[in-house]
């Protein structure tokens, strides 16, 4: 029985990056052996265990055989006779198919260290084509490290897309990988890789106006790069798609969010961005009343944090700084009013919205040095 550190921990250590978690592969052991040694079984699809002290994951060496369509269509074989090299061969990329033994010696049967030095993402074997989720993973790794995809790997990914395998992916897994890629250092590279292999149009057909029209795509790439440089949230990065949709694109945006089951926060910000971008773009010359209508449209008084993200998104998208500063000042002035006192002075409940709007409009005008209306 031998244990080896594998995968991402070896890769990141060779890159000089911090290693947060270590995964282990155990060769020459059975499930009964692991339990007898105190390891806690946690795997559902194949034998994985938690170390009794470190809580690190230890998986029995295994092979996989394609038995159906999609990323779940595999038959797993884990047994003491499975070798380390056989286990590494089933992995996606050479940079993820390295191991270290207990003495620290590097085991690299597929040239992962060489590809790290060359900044190349290369598939380990033709078995790569058996899991369409790997297309998204390659795009995500490109966004993380800035590596190029090997020509042979890109060609294989194109064949996978043409064969329709990518349509077998469930929405939750697509969103999970896209979200992780959006949060990488260079998320634009994820979209570039997916476009080159033909997967982008199939994964995000509703976003074609943004991703395929040249001017919008150029603006999207630039805005996404700026958002990443400022370490913007996932909601801001995703919502740039909404900001750059055509005016009539709300139905497309809703359909995209529904199909991918996008969580509420990025979904709502994307929709607000689409609705408010014109008013935000014109804010530098807007009247106090127009600014108030923009704040109400954005639900800026009840959703202050989301409104702050909207302004961050607009800035990343290239909206004028003076206009956004003016909107922020308008909100601060209007939000500073005592809404309770204004409501208490109203003659009836029906009068409250009108009185509150009038007070906010005058506060905005005063703060900006103008007049209401």
C-alpha positions in Angstrom: 0.0 0.0 0.0 1.5 3.4 -1.1 0.1 6.9 -1.0 0.9 9.7 -3.5 0.0 13.4 -3.6 -1.6 14.0 -6.9 -3.2 16.6 -9.2 -3.6 20.3 -8.4 -1.3 20.3 -5.3 1.6 19.0 -7.4 0.8 21.4 -10.2 0.6 24.5 -8.0 3.6 23.6 -6.0 5.7 23.4 -9.2 4.2 26.8 -10.2 5.3 28.3 -6.9 1.7 28.9 -5.9 0.2 28.3 -2.4 -1.2 24.8 -1.9 -4.4 24.9 0.0 -5.5 21.3 -0.2 -3.8 18.1 -1.0 -5.5 15.1 -2.6 -4.0 11.6 -2.4 -4.2 8.4 -4.4 -3.7 5.1 -2.6 -2.3 2.2 -4.6 -2.4 -1.4 -3.4 -5.3 -1.1 -0.9 -8.9 -2.2 -0.6 -11.8 -0.4 1.0 -11.6 -2.8 3.9 -7.9 -1.9 4.3 -8.7 1.8 4.5 -11.5 1.4 7.0 -9.4 -0.8 9.2 -6.7 1.9 9.3 -9.3 4.5 10.5 -10.1 6.3 7.3 -13.7 7.5 7.0 -15.4 6.6 3.7 -17.1 9.6 2.0 -17.2 8.8 -1.7 -20.4 8.2 -3.5 -19.3 7.3 -7.0 -15.9 5.8 -6.2 -13.9 5.0 -3.0 -12.8 8.2 -1.3 -11.8 8.5 2.4 -10.9 11.2 4.9 -7.6 10.8 6.8 -8.4 10.2 10.5 -6.1 13.1 11.6 -5.5 15.5 8.7 -9.0 15.1 7.1 -7.3 15.2 3.6 -9.0 13.1 0.9 -7.5 9.7 0.0 -8.9 8.0 -3.1 -8.2 4.4 -4.2 -6.4 4.2 -7.5 -9.0 3.7 -10.2 -9.7 3.5 -13.9 -12.8 4.7 -15.8 -14.6 3.3 -18.8 -17.1 5.2 -20.8 -20.5 3.5 -20.5 -23.0 6.2 -21.5 -23.4 9.8 -22.7 -22.5 12.9 -20.7 -20.1 13.5 -17.8 -21.7 10.9 -15.6 -21.6 8.0 -18.1 -18.7 6.2 -16.6 -18.0 2.8 -15.0 -15.4 3.1 -12.3 -13.0 0.3 -11.4 -11.0 0.7 -8.1 -8.9 -2.2 -7.1 -5.4 -2.9 -5.5 -4.0 -3.9 -8.9 -4.7 -0.5 -10.5 -1.3 1.3 -10.9 -0.5 4.9 -10.2 0.1 5.5 -13.9 -3.2 4.0 -14.9 -4.9 6.3 -12.4 -3.0 9.4 -13.7 -3.9 8.4 -17.3 -7.6 9.0 -16.8 -7.0 12.6 -15.8 -7.8 15.5 -18.1 -4.6 17.5 -18.6 -0.9 16.6 -18.3 -0.4 19.4 -15.8 -3.0 17.6 -13.6 -1.5 14.2 -14.1 1.6 14.4 -11.9 2.2 12.9 -8.5 4.7 13.0 -5.6 5.6 9.9 -3.5 6.1 10.0 0.2 9.8 10.9 -0.3 8.9 13.9 -2.4 10.0 12.5 -5.7 8.1 13.7 -8.8 6.3 11.1 -10.9 5.4 12.6 -14.3 4.6 10.0 -16.9 2.8 12.4 -19.3 5.1 15.4 -19.4 3.1 17.7 -17.1 6.2 19.5 -15.8 7.4 20.2 -19.4 3.9 21.6 -20.3 4.0 23.8 -17.2 7.3 25.3 -18.3 5.8 25.8 -21.8 2.6 27.2 -20.5 0.5 24.7 -22.5 -2.7 22.9 -21.7 -2.5 19.4 -23.3 -4.8 16.4 -22.9 -3.4 13.2 -21.4 -5.0 10.7 -23.7 -8.0 10.3 -26.1 -10.0 9.4 -23.0 -10.3 13.2 -22.6 -13.1 13.1 -25.2 -15.3 10.9 -22.9 -16.1 13.8 -20.6 -17.5 17.0 -22.1 -17.1 18.9 -18.9 -13.4 18.9 -19.6 -14.0 21.4 -22.3 -15.1 23.9 -19.7 -12.3 22.9 -17.4 -9.7 23.6 -20.1 -11.2 27.0 -20.7 -11.2 27.8 -17.0 -7.5 26.7 -16.6 -6.7 29.0 -19.6 -8.4 31.9 -17.7 -6.5 31.0 -14.5 -3.0 30.6 -15.7 -3.0 32.4 -19.1 -1.8 29.2 -20.8 -2.5 28.4 -24.4 -4.4 25.2 -25.5 -2.3 22.7 -27.4 -3.3 22.4 -31.1 -4.1 18.7 -30.7 -6.2 19.4 -27.7 -8.1 22.2 -29.4 -8.8 19.9 -32.3 -10.1 17.2 -30.0 -12.4 19.7 -28.2 -13.8 20.8 -31.6 -14.6 17.2 -32.5 -16.4 16.7 -29.1 -18.5 19.8 -29.7 -19.4 18.7 -33.2 -20.4 15.3 -31.9 -23.0 17.0 -29.6 -21.4 15.8 -26.4 -21.5 19.2 -24.8 -25.3 19.3 -25.0 -25.4 16.5 -22.5 -24.1 18.7 -19.7 -26.6 19.6 -17.0 -27.2 23.3 -16.4 -25.9 23.3 -12.9 -22.5 22.0 -14.0 -22.3 24.5 -16.9 -23.0 27.4 -14.5 -20.6 26.1 -11.9 -17.7 26.0 -14.4 -18.6 29.3 -16.0 -18.9 31.0 -12.6 -15.5 29.7 -11.6 -14.0 30.8 -14.9 -15.5 34.2 -14.6 -13.7 34.6 -11.2 -10.3 33.7 -12.6 -7.5 36.2 -13.3 -8.2 36.5 -17.0 -11.8 35.4 -17.6 -11.7 36.8 -21.2 -9.5 33.8 -22.1 -12.2 31.4 -21.0 -14.6 32.9 -23.6 -11.9 32.9 -26.2 -11.2 29.2 -25.7 -14.8 28.2 -25.8 -15.3 30.3 -28.9 -12.4 28.7 -30.7 -13.7 25.1 -30.1 -17.2 26.1 -31.1 -18.7 25.5 -27.6 -19.6 29.1 -26.8 -22.5 29.4 -29.1 -23.9 26.1 -27.9 -23.5 26.9 -24.2 -24.7 30.5 -24.3 -27.0 30.8 -27.3 -29.1 33.5 -25.7 -26.0 35.8 -25.3 -25.1 35.7 -29.0 -25.8 39.5 -29.5 -23.1 40.2 -26.9 -20.6 37.4 -27.8 -20.9 37.4 -31.6 -21.5 41.0 -32.6 -18.1 42.5 -33.0 -18.6 45.8 -31.3 -20.4 44.4 -28.4 -17.9 41.5 -28.0 -15.0 44.0 -28.0 -16.8 46.1 -25.3 -17.6 43.0 -23.3 -14.0 41.7 -23.3 -12.6 45.1 -22.3 -15.2 45.5 -19.5 -14.7 42.0 -18.2 -10.9 42.5 -18.1 -11.4 45.8 -16.2 -13.8 44.1 -13.7 -11.3 41.2 -13.2 -8.5 43.7 -12.6 -10.6 45.4 -9.9 -11.4 42.0 -8.4 -15.1 42.6 -8.9 -17.7 40.1 -7.6 -19.2 37.3 -9.7 -22.4 39.2 -9.9 -20.7 42.2 -11.5 -18.7 40.1 -14.0 -21.7 38.1 -15.1 -24.0 41.1 -15.2 -21.8 42.7 -17.9 -23.7 40.4 -20.3 -26.9 42.2 -19.3 -25.3 45.7 -19.6 -24.3 44.9 -23.2 -27.5 43.2 -24.4 -29.6 45.1 -27.0 -32.5 47.1 -25.7 -34.9 44.4 -26.6 -32.7 41.7 -25.0 -34.4 41.2 -21.7 -36.3 38.1 -22.8 -33.0 36.6 -24.0 -31.3 37.5 -20.7 -34.1 36.0 -18.7 -34.0 32.8 -20.8 -30.3 32.5 -20.3 -30.6 32.9 -16.5 -33.5 30.4 -16.3 -31.8 27.7 -18.4 -28.5 27.9 -16.5 -30.3 28.4 -13.2 -28.2 31.4 -12.4 -28.4 32.4 -8.7 -30.5 35.4 -7.8 -27.8 37.9 -7.1 -26.0 37.8 -10.5 -29.4 37.3 -12.3 -31.0 40.4 -10.7 -28.0 42.6 -11.2 -27.8 41.6 -14.9 -31.5 42.6 -15.4 -31.1 45.9 -13.5 -28.0 46.7 -15.5 -29.9 46.2 -18.8 -32.8 48.4 -17.6 -30.7 51.2 -16.1 -27.8 51.6 -18.5 -29.3 54.2 -20.7 -30.3 56.4 -17.7 -26.9 55.9 -16.1 -25.2 56.9 -19.4 -27.2 60.1 -19.5 -26.8 60.9 -15.7 -24.3 63.7 -16.2 -27.0 65.9 -17.7 -30.0 64.5 -15.9 -32.4 66.6 -13.9 -33.1 65.9 -10.2 -36.4 64.3 -11.2 -34.7 62.1 -13.8 -32.1 61.0 -11.3 -34.8 60.1 -8.8 -36.5 58.0 -11.4 -33.3 56.2 -12.1 -32.8 55.5 -8.4 -36.3 54.2 -8.1 -35.9 52.0 -11.2 -32.7 50.5 -9.7 -34.4 50.1 -6.3 -31.4 52.0 -4.9 -33.0 52.9 -1.6 -33.9 49.3 -0.5 -31.0 47.6 -2.3 -28.0 49.8 -1.4 -25.4 47.0 -1.9 -26.8 45.9 -5.2 -26.9 49.6 -6.3 -23.2 50.0 -5.4 -22.4 46.9 -7.5 -24.4 48.5 -10.4 -22.2 51.6 -10.3 -19.1 49.3 -10.1 -20.4 47.4 -13.2 -21.1 50.7 -15.1 -17.6 51.9 -14.3 -16.1 48.7 -15.6 -18.3 49.0 -18.8 -16.8 52.4 -19.4 -19.6 54.7 -18.2 -18.4 58.2 -17.4 -16.9 58.8 -13.9 -18.6 62.2 -13.5 -22.0 60.7 -14.3 -21.6 57.9 -11.8 -20.3 60.2 -9.1 -23.4 62.4 -9.7 -25.7 59.4 -9.3 -24.0 58.4 -6.1 -24.3 61.9 -4.7 -28.0 61.9 -5.7 -28.6 58.7 -3.9 -26.8 59.8 -0.8 -28.8 63.0 -0.6 -32.1 61.3 -1.1 -31.3 58.4 1.3 -30.4 60.9 4.0 -34.0 62.1 4.5 -36.1 60.9 7.4 -38.7 58.9 5.4 -40.6 58.1 8.6 -41.1 61.8 9.5 -42.2 62.5 5.9 -44.7 59.7 6.0 -46.0 60.8 9.4 -46.7 64.3 8.1 -48.8 63.0 5.2 -52.6 63.4 5.4 -53.2 59.9 4.1 -51.3 56.8 3.1 -52.0 57.5 -0.6 -50.2 60.9 -0.2 -47.0 59.3 1.2 -45.3 58.3 -2.1 -45.9 61.8 -3.6 -44.5 63.6 -0.5 -41.5 61.3 -0.3 -40.7 61.7 -4.0 -41.0 65.5 -3.7 -38.7 65.6 -0.7 -36.1 63.4 -2.4 -36.2 65.4 -5.6 -35.5 68.6 -3.7 -32.8 67.0 -1.7 -31.1 65.8 -4.9 -31.4 69.2 -6.5 -29.9 70.9 -3.4 -27.0 68.4 -3.3 -26.2 68.9 -7.0 -26.6 72.7 -6.9 -29.6 72.8 -9.2 -33.3 73.0 -8.9 -36.0 70.3 -8.8 -37.8 69.3 -12.0 
